[in-house]
C-alpha cells in the first residue's frame, strides 16, 4: 500500500503540485492520491489570461480550478506580475511608445482586479509578484520593463490592488535562488521595506529549484529563519531536486545512475525533515510537477538532457526518495 503524501503531512503542511490542462488528465491518479494544493504552472500567468488588452481567456485556468475544487484541493494563484510571460501591449501605448506609470498602473489594476475577483473564494493565495529581485550586483531590483517604468512602486501597487480585490486571500512575494546568501538578503530587504510601508505582504514563496548539493542544508535553514523573522508565512512553491548542477552539461544519460537516485533520496529526506522542523511557519510545500514524465527541467538549461527531479518516476511509481519522505 502506497501512503498518501498529503495524509503523511496533514499535521504539518499542505502538499501541492504544479499542473497544466494536460497533466490534470495524464497524472490525475497521482494528484488525487497525494496532493491537496494545486498551482497552475503557466495558465494563470499574464500572457495566458490577457494576451490582448481587455480580452481575457480564462478557459484553461477555469479547468484547473474546477479540477482542484472537485477534488477537495486548494488553489495557489501563480502569478500576477512577472518580468516574463507578460504580453508586450502592457508596456506600450497605441503609438508604440513606452507607457508612463499612470497608464501602466491603470492596466495593472484592471488585470489584477479582473483575475482575482473571478477566482475570489476559490484561490486562497496569490504569488502577487514573482522574481523581481536582481540575482547579482548591487541593485535590489531586476532590470525589467516594470522596474524601468515604475521602480519599486509597481510591486507596492500590485500588492495593494490584490488586497483590494480580495481582502481574504493571502498575498506572497515569490522568488528563486532564495536560499543563497546574497539573494536571500535582497529578498529579505525587499519584503522588510514593503512591510515597513504597510504594504500587505502575507508571505514569502521559496521556489526551491534545488540540486543534489546546492544550496546546502544550512543555507536553507538560515533562509527559512531569516524570512520567518519578518513575521510572514512561508510556502515552498516550486520544489524539485535536479539530478544535475546548473552548469553540468551532460546529456547522455537515458536514466539516472544508482548513485544519483540514492543521493536524491538522501537529499529529499534531509529537506523534508527540515521542513517539518519549521512547520510552524511553512504551511505549504508544492512540487513543480509530480512525476518524472513531465518536468520543466527536461531540456533546460541543457538541450536534449532528461531530468528526474520528483518523488515518482516516469511510470508514476514511487522512487526511493518517496519512501524517505514518507518516513523521515
N, C-alpha and C positions, 0 to 999 in steps of 0.2 A: 504494500500500500504506500503510495507516494503522498507524503504530507503536504498540506496546503500552506504556502508561504504566508499568506495573509493570516491564517489561523495561528501559525507558529509565532508571529509577531504582533498579534492583536492587542497584547498588553503594552506594546512599546510604540509602534508607529504603523501608519498605513504602508502597504506595499503597492507600488504603482508601475505602470509601463507606458511608454510612448507607442502610439498606434497610428495607422493610416486606414483609409477605407478598405484597402486590400487586406491588411493584417488582422483586422477585426473579423475577417472571414477565414483566412488561412491559418490563423493562430487562435481561433476562438476558444477552443477547449482549454488551452493553457491559460489564457487570460481569465476565463470564467473560474477556473480552478484556483488561481494563485494570486490575483490582484484585486484590490478594492479601490484603486485610484487610476484614472486614465488621463493621459495627456495627448493631445493631437500633436504628432511630430511636426507637421507642416501646415495643416489645413485650417489653423486659426491665425496664421501669420498674415500680415497686411496684404501682400500681393494675391493671396488666395481669396481673402474676404472682400476686398475692394480693388480689383485690378484697374478699374476706371472710376474716375470720380463720380460718386453718387450711385454707382452700380454695384450692389452687394451680391455676392454669390455664396450663400450660406449652406447650400445643399449638402456638401460633404462634411462640413463641420456639424451640421444638424444630425447627420447619420452617426457620427462618432458619439455625440452627446446622447442620442437616443440609445445607442448600444450600451453606454455606461449606465445610464439610469435604469434601463431594463434589466440590468444585471447587478443592481444594488452597489454600484461603484460611484464614487465622487469624481468630479472633473476638475483638473487643474487647467486653467486657460493659459495658452502659450502662443504667441506673445504679442503685446500691443505695440511696442515700439522697439525697433531693432535697426541697425545700420544696413543689414542685409534684407533681402526679400521685401523691400518696400518699393512700390511702383514709382517710376520717375515722375509721374504727374504731381506727386505730393510736393515736389520741391520747385516746380516751375509754373509761371503764370501763362496766360493764353498767348503772350508774345514771345514765350520761350526764355524769359528772364528768370533768374533765381528769385524766389519769393522772399519777402521780408518776414519778420517774426509774427506780425499781426495775422497775415493770411495763413502762415504755417500753423499757428495755434488754432485758428478757426477750423482748419481742416482736421487737425489732430483731435480737437474736441468732438467734432462731428463723427469721426471714426470711432473713437473710444466710447462715446455715448451710445451710438447705434449698436456696436458689438456687445458691450456689457449689458445693456438693457435687454437685448434679445435673449441673453442667457442668464438673466437675473434669477436667482433662486435655483439655478441648475449648475452653474460653475461656482465653486466655493472659494476659489482663489485664483489670482492672475499674476503671471510674470509680466508686470507692467512695463518695465524697461529691461532690456537684455543686452549685456555685453557693451556697456557704454564706457568702461574704464580702459585706458591705454595699457597695452601689455608691457611696454618698456619705456625708458626715458623718464624725464621729469614731469611731463604733462599728466594731469589727473585723468582727463577725458580722451577717449579715442577721437581722432580726426574723422569726422563724418559730415554728411550734409546737415544732419541735425545740429551737431555742435558748431559747425561753421556759421549757421544761420542764427542759432539761438543760445550758444554757450550752454551753461548749466541749466538754464531756465526750461529747456524742453523736458528735462527729467522732472523738475518740480511740477510743471503743468500737467504732465502725463499722470502723475500720482493724484493730483488734485481733481482732475477730470474723472479719473477712475473712481475715486471715493464718492464724488457727487453722483455718478451713475449708479453705483450700488454700495451704499454705506455698510452693508453687511459682509461684503467679500473681503478676503484677506489679500493684501497687496504686497508683492515681492519685487525686490531687485535681484536679478539672476545673472551669473557670470561663470566663466571657465578659468582654469589656472588659478582658482580661488584659494588654493592651499599653499602655493609658492609664496614665500615671504614678501617679495617686492609687490606683487599684485594684491596679496592679502591686505597689506597696509593701505593701498589705494582704495580698495573696496570699502574697507573699514572707514577711511577718511570720508569717502563719498556719502555713505549711509549716515554716519555721525553728523555730517554737515546738514543733511536733509532733515534728520530728526531735530536738530537744534533750531531749524526754521519751522518746525511743526508741520513738516510735510508727512503725510500719512503712509509711512512705510511700516508694514507689519512684520516683514520677514526678509531673510536673505536666502536665495537659492544657490546652493553649491552644486554646480553641474556635475562634477566628479567624473569627467572623462579621464580616467587614470590608466596607468600601465602596471605591469607586474612589479615594478620597482619604484616608480615615481608617481606622486610625491611620497615621501617617507611617511610612516605611520605617525611619527612625532609631528611632522608638518601638518598633517590632517588634524591631529588633536589640537595643536596650537591655533589653527584656523577656526575650529569649532568654538574654542574658548574665547577667542578674540571677538568673533561675531556675536556670540551669546552675551558678551559683556555689555552690548548695546541694548539689551532687554528685548530683542526681537526673536521671533520664532525662526527656526531653521528647517529647510527642506533640502534633501538630496534630490536633485531634479532630473539628472540625465546620466545616471550611473552606468558605466560599462568599464570592464577591465581588459584593455587591449593586450594581446599576446606579444605586441611589438612596441619598442620605443618609437617615438615620432620620427626620428631620423634613421630608423632601421629600414633599409631599402630592399630587404629580401622579399621576393615574390614567387619563390619556387616551391613553397610548401602547399601540398594538397590537403593536409590535415595537420593539426598541432602535434608536436612531439610529446612524448610521455612526460618529459621534464616540464614543458610548458603547462600541461594540464595540471600537474602536481603543484607547480608554483602558483597558478591561478587559484586553485583550491585553497592553498595556504593564505593567499592574499585576501580572498573573499572572507575567509574565516576571521582574519585579523580585523578587517574593516567593519564587519557586522558586529563583532564583539565590541568594537569602539562605539559604533552607533548605539548599541544597547546601553552602553555606559552613559551616553548623553541623551537618552530618550526623553529626558525631561524637557529638552529644548528641540530635539529633532523629532518632528511629528509626521514626516512623510519621507519614504525612501522610494524613489521612482527610477526604474531602469530605462535606458533609452532604446527600448525594444524588449524582447523577452526570450528569443531563441536565435541560434546562430544562422538559421537560414535567411534571416534578414537583419542587416546592421548597416548603418551609415558608414562604418569603418571599412567595409569592403571597397577596395579601390581608392581609399583615402587614408593617408596622403600619398600612398604609393599605388600606382595603377597596376591592375592585374594581380593585386595581393588580396587574398582571402583572410578574414579575421574571424576569431571565435571568442567574443567578449562576454558571453552570457552564461547563465546557470544551466540552460538547456541547449542541447546540440541541434544540428540541422534536421534531425528526425524528431525533435521535440522530446527527447529523452533526457532525464536528469544527468548532469555531469558530476564528477567528484566535488566540484565547487558547491553544487546544490546541497549535497548531503552535509558538507561542512557548515554551510549557512543554517541549515535546519537544526544543527546540534551544538552550535557554538554558544 
